[in-house]
Amino acid sequence: MNKKIKICSYCVCDTTISGIKFNIEGRCNYCISHEKFLNKIYYNRGKTHTYLIKILNLIKKRGKDKKYNCIIGASGGVDSSYLLYLAKKWELRPLVVHMNNGWNTEFSVANLINLTNILKFDFYEYYLDFEEFKDLQISFLKASVSDLENPTDMAILGVLHKIAKKHNVKYILMANNFVSEGILPQYFLYNPKDKKYIKSIHRKYGNLKIKKFPWFGLKEELYYKFIKGIKIIYPLNYISYSPEEAKIELKKVFNFIDYPKKHTESIYTKFAQFYYLYKKFNIDYRKATLSSLICSGEITRSEALKILETPPLTLEEEESLINKVAFNFGITKEYLNELINQKPKYFHNYPNNELILKIIYFLFNKLLKKIISPYSL
């Protein structure tokens, strides 16, 4: 703890982040990799515009005789709300799908209802079985691992593909983007498609049988991708996307309800990223987000450093959040704190398929690069 922290000369990643390395200029491997990726794909404007038009035309052509020509996953946050706005401009016919895991905030729900009503999009809310899901989430707390959101991230993928299959829709549009999410170190969040890992934790710490959870592991991904022909598209990576400009536009057109921090449209995500990781693992999730924004030109390094001068949450916010999480789980605040104060562990402390998945995805991506461009469908 007394070790001097070294910080990147370009972004705000530092030696509290596992796996960080610096070059002779003091720049870290995370922002260098992110910048290379942005230069190769995101900032190649001529190509990205051409491929965006191609994508939109294919979505319209292949969904010509269907009620919906795409599925859009939405949370009520800035990124997905702006994607809905763009979908209307692009004259798409989406079914807007929200996965409710029991942790919505009032403003996220209000944003979703308001936008879908104004845009005249059909809206479907998929409710997870909260008793099962609560048991799964508490299992992860008991396991003392850093990636509390793995079950949610897997469920989102499972639900969106399940709904796409039901409506025979071939395209899922998601709002994940390089600009604000391009830097995400592995120990912040492990691969949410590792079904063996999630099942091994629940088998050890869970109490209920999981019967209704929408699993999405390698087997399911291969089935949906190659048998059903369903593809995920990330349209915000094909435009000059600015989260701040998007927020201004959404407020002006839809009276969008703002929130202070990214991902705080979910109570549990706020708890996981801004309290649990910070207190238990000495991981400040803001460093990854702010570093992504620095590389994307959305914020200056000095502005980011200023933000990091204060903790993610005030003491009052921490107390309120702990009370909400304990109440939602039906456990005492004391027991929740007991779980948080256990010795930190990571995904490699439990059975997982990390090596197998790495090999398969490496070979899969290498094969795709030989037969199609990174933009093609």
Secondary structure, 3 states (H helix, E strand, C coil): CCCCCCECCCCCCECCCCCCCECCCCCEHHHHHHHHHHHHHHCCHHHHHHHHHHHHHHHHHHCCCCCCCEEEECCCCHHHHHHHHHHHHCCCCEEEEEEECCCECHHHHHHHHHHHHHHCCEEEEEECCHHHHHHHHHHHHHHCCCCCCHHHHHHHHHHHHHHHHHCCCCEEECCCCHHHHCCCCHHHCCCCCCHHHHHHHHHHHCCCCCCCCCCCCHHHHHHHHHHCCCEEECHHHHCCCCHHHHHHHHHHHHCCCCCCCCCCCEHHHHHHHHHHHHHHHCCCCHHHHHHHHHHCCCCCHHHHHHHCCCCCCCHHHHHHHHHHHHHHHCCCHHHHHHHHCCCCCCHHHCCCCHHHHHHHHHHHHHHHHHHCCCCCC
